Each structure stands twice: as C-alpha cells, then as structure tokens.
Amino acid sequence: MFSFASPLFLILLLLPVALWWLYRKKPSPSVGISTLEPLGNLKPSRGVRISRMVELLPLVALLFLILGMARPQWHEGERFFETEGVSIMLGVDISQSMEALDFMVEDRRVTRLEALRGVVRDFLSSREGDRVGLVVFGSYAFTQLPLTGDLSSVEEVLRRVHIGSAGPRTAIGDALGICLKRLEEDPNPSKVIILLTDGQNNAGELSPEIAASIAEHQGVRIYTIGMGTRGKAPYVVEDPFFGKQVVYRQVNIDEASLRSIAETTGGLYFRGTDTGGLEEIYRTISSLEKAPRKDPRRTPGKDLYPWFLGAGLLLLGCYALLHNIRYVRIPS
C-alpha cells in the first residue's frame, strides 16, 4: 500500500503547475516582422524538439523533489501475530477499612493496600501479552486506568492510589459495572475481572447481583478476593490525648455475596488472609486465564523518498549540463 508520511507538502505541487502554465503562455515578440506564415508548415527539427524537452526538466525535477519532501512510503499491509493474552480489569477496594494492619511484609506490619501492591506487581510481571486496566472504589467507583498493554503503568498508578480517596464505604456493584463497561469496548474475546475487597456492598446504585448477571451475559468471568484476617483487625487511630493508638475492630466480609458473584460468572472466590495467600491466589488465576488471540500489527513503512529526491537532483544536473553546453538558448 502506497502512502505519504508528510502529505502536507503535496500542496507545493501547485508551484510546478503554475510554472507550467506560465511556460505555455506565449510571450509577445520583442521584434516585429511582416509575417512568418510561409514557414508555418515546416516541421521542427529533432534538435528543436529536444531543446523544448530540456526546458521542461526543471519542472519535472521540482515535481520529484516535492514528492520526495512528502515522504512516500510503501506498506505491505497488516500482519496478524498469534499471542496469548487476556483483557483484565482489576477492581481494587480503597475504602477506609483497607488501612487495617493485618498483613506482614519483611517482618513489618503494613496496610492491606500496601500488601496488595507488591502482590499485584508480581502478578503483572507474569502476564506478558495481557491488557490490564484499573478501577478503584470506595463510596463511589471510577476508572483509574483504562485497558493498556503497558503493565508497568498499572503498577505505577496503583502505587499512587490513596486509601479513602473514593470515600469510606464500599460500592462493589458500581465497581463491577465500570469494569464491565471498560471490557465491553475491548474486542478481545477473553475478558476477566479480578475484584478485591475487604468489606461488603453498602454504597452505590448498582447491586452486585445485577452486575454479576450482566457479566454472565457478556461472557466475562469474575474472580473475587476477600482480603483480611477473620475476626478483629488492628487499626491505627489518632487519639486527642495519647496520639496514635492501635485498636482492634471487627472485620465483616460478605463472603456469601462474593462467592455468588464468582460462581454466577464461572469464576472463583478466594479468601486472602496473608501475603502468601494472596500470592497463591494470583498464581492460580494466572494459570487459569490464558487464551490465544491474533493481534493485527501494521508493518513499518519502507521510505521511498531517497529515490524521488535522487531523481529530482539528477534531472536538475542534466538540465544544467545540457542547457549550458549543447542546448544553449539565446534570449529573445
């Protein structure tokens, strides 16, 4: 397929057209004579015909130079490459309860979100060929990053997410709805949602059951992960008299609802109570979700402009040589 990388330069083609029009226009004679009609039937010699062609060489050279400036290219078209890849939307709970310090990383207590970041980083490193997006949710849900093949950007965006920035409550249904909306726009037939939460649906407009039904209809599997220890979990609170204090609060995860969401769509429910458990969960999901797909890729264009520029410069050289040696024109 033929194309131009810089087509705006083609506007300059009006210049040789204008020069051709001026060349065709007959100038008024400088010296008046009685008549040339008796010579009208004489045929021009070969030298005269060649001389006229030589005068056109600068116009043709200018035409080639302009085409060269527009960077003509030849493409072989699209080729399809077989790869393994899945379109994955991560739904991450960033409600206030994610501040619980019930996970250990390198012998220190960390929040649930901080523990999740490291596990997701390892998960993404094993998902070559996938496209991954990120939805975060609390009292409301929003897209933090649409589907992308740049998995390092997913890790970077998740690193900058702050607990509580979407509100203190948990809108699981809305988060699933936004994930489904992003996947609906993707042509890949293999689509997955990984939803991670440490609470129960108590905010938003869309119920998790309806969202699961929509996902089933669209052929999207949902893997749900209930995150956190069972019973009470430690939280750091600010006391007006004693400063920062550690208190224990009851953790309530609606496991029945999360299990129902997963089963409705053909996915699985997991409970992650520590970092090792989370890593095992993501390894399991990674082993289950592999699907071949064909990616169209356009082959790089082969530049043809050197040929056009070379032809233009060659024609200018020929004109300069012939015009000053063999076909010298005497000004009229």
C-alpha positions, 0 to 999 in steps of 0.5 A: 500500500502506497502512502505519504508520511508528510502529505502536507507538502503535496500542496507545493505541487501547485508551484510546478503547475503554475510554472507550467502554465506560465511556460505555455503562455506565449510571450509577445515578440520583442521584434516585429516582422511582416509575417512568418506564415510561409514557414508555418508548415515546416516541421521542427527539427529533432534538435528543436524538439529536444531543446523544448524537452530540456526546458521542461526538466526543471519542472519535472525535477521540482515535481520529484523533489516535492514528492520526495519532501512528502515522504512516500512510503510503501506498506505491505499491509497488516500482519496478524501475530498469534499471542496469548493474552487476556483483557483484565480489569482489576477492581481494587477496594480503597475504602477506609477499612483497607488501612487495617494492619493485618498483613506482614511484609519483611517482618513489618506490619503494613496496610492491606493496600500496601500488601496488595501492591507488591502482590499485584506487581508480581502478578503483572510481571507474569502476564506478558501479552495481557491488557490490564486496566484499573478501577478503584472504589470506595463510596463511589467507583471510577476508572483509574486506568483504562485497558493498556498493554503497558503493565508497568503503568498499572503498577505505577498508578496503583502505587499512587492510589490513596486509601479513602480517596473514593470515600469510606464505604464500599460500592462493589456493584458500581465497581463491577459495572465500570469494569464491565463497561471498560471490557465491553469496548475491548474486542478481545474475546477473553475478558476477566475481572479480578475484584478485591475487597475487604468489606461488603456492598453498602454504597452505590446504585448498582447491586452486585447481583445485577452486575454479576448477571450482566457479566454472565451475559457478556461472557466475562468471568469474575474472580473475587478476593476477600482480603483480611484476617477473620475476626478483629483487625488492628487499626491505627487511630489518632487519639486527642490525648495519647496520639496514635493508638492501635485498636482492634475492630471487627472485620465483616466480609460478605463472603456469601455475596462474593462467592455468588458473584464468582460462581454466577460468572464461572469464576472463583472466590478466594479468601486472602488472609496473608501475603502468601495467600494472596500470592497463591491466589494470583498464581492460580488465576494466572494459570487459569486465564490464558487464551490465544488471540491474533493481534493485527500489527501494521508493518513499518513503512519502507521510505521511498523518498531517497529515490524521488529526491535522487531523481529530482537532483539528477534531472536538475544536473542534466538540465544544467549540463545540457542547457549550458553546453549543447542546448544553449538558448539565446534570449529573445 
